Amino acid sequence: MDNERRALPEGWEWHELLEVASKTKYPIGDGDHGQIKPSMYTNSGIPYIRVADISEGEIKKEKLVYISKDIHEKNLKSELHPDDIIISKTGATIGKVAIIPNEIPLANTTSSVGKITLDKTKMIPKFLVYFMNTSFFQNQMWSVSFKSAQPGFNIINLKKFNIVVPPLPTQRRIVSILEKAEETKRLRAQADELTNRLLQSVFLEMFGDPATNPKGWTLFKCKEVCQSITVGIVIRPASYYVPSGVPALRSLNIKEYGINLEKLVFISEEDNNSKLSKSIIKEHDVLIVRTGYPGTACVVPEELDGVNCIDLIIARPNQRIVESNYLCAYFNSSSGKNQTLSFQTGIAQKHLNVGAVNRTLIPVPPLPLQQKFARVVEKVESMRQSQNQSKQQIEDLFNTMMQKAFRGELET
């Protein structure tokens, strides 16, 4: 969609978000501002949703934390119910959106997350979620977010963001069409996951389970098989962002065995080559996620040699001892994940530090066997390239449908 309001089909209207919110006491708001501390987290109770729990339009339950009912009732302005919409509003990953599902009947959230309770006689929640993922809405969000060193928008901004409001029957039709298109995306993602499992199966077949090391490979600390292990930009990375320049990879770009180039941020070439040069990445480096999904790893391909990274661990393998693809596969294995999880620090936001990676014990098979595994990875990567082309075509089609839907061009 264009960045400016445009003429709409008959019966459609422009509104500020607050105008379609419910008439409850706190229809649009955010979570606590310091009242709820990590020391108050419990193993059960009321789910306390953080930015890291929002992924790919859903609430990921694997790492949810909880608060007591008493603490929840002292913070009712951020109370969440099914069909409420949440959006990350602070930090490098602003704009992540999800709907509270029925299986979470009651929840709460942090100050980094905005919540919206809609008047369902005016707007369908899923319709708004789709609209919030359009370039029009995202541009509104970023236009105010770039005004601060730490990207983010406030609740006043959120209430005033412009949205299109078609009649409810039209909203339902648009949601139905986009849900069908989204299902195609999910099937593509499932195929990608099977590819990752194939690599793990080959890894276990060739090297055995690292947890038990049945083939008796010599164990080395990770620092002993790497030229260096460092970390990307961690101090106020957003203060270096520019509209275009040198890409800087973040944890959201790192997937098992691959890199997602969507939602890239950029730093200037001058900063990249001077004050930020220590975090420049090279071909064959292994990037390891520190925060969110610690331990997730990928290998830097040739085309990304020389770009930068933010809050990622950069392991530069000694290629005479350990092959990059082998080291990457180890960190992505169940054994590697378990060892990584045991090294996590922090309470509010678990993260992995350089010291932990240095100490990680790696079984090291003979280099020719590792290189044989790397050749398998190359073949799988070739298959993945074809999958990525298909994925991109599906993504482009979905985005085109979204743009047309919110212009009223899917009407018949």
ABEGO torsion letter per residue (X at the ends): XBABBBBBBBGBBBBBAAAABBABABABBBBBBGABBAAABBABEBBBBBAAABBGGBBBAAABBBBBAAAAAABAAABBBBGBBBBBABEAABGBBBBBBAABABBBBBAABBBBBBBAAABBAAAAAAAAABAAAAAAAAAAAAABABBEBBAAAAAABBBBBBBAAAAAAAAAAAAAAAAAAAAAAAAAAAAAAAAAAAAAAAAEBAAAGAAGBBBBBAAAABABBBBBBABGAAAABBABEBBBBBAAABBBGBBBABGBBBBBAAAAABAAAAABBBBGBBBBBABGBBGBBBBBBAAABGBBBBGBBBBBBBAAABBAAAAAAAAABAAAAAAAAAABBEAABBBBBAAAAAABBBBBBBAAAAAAAAAAAAAAAAAAAAAAAAAAAAAAAAAAAAAAAAAGAABX
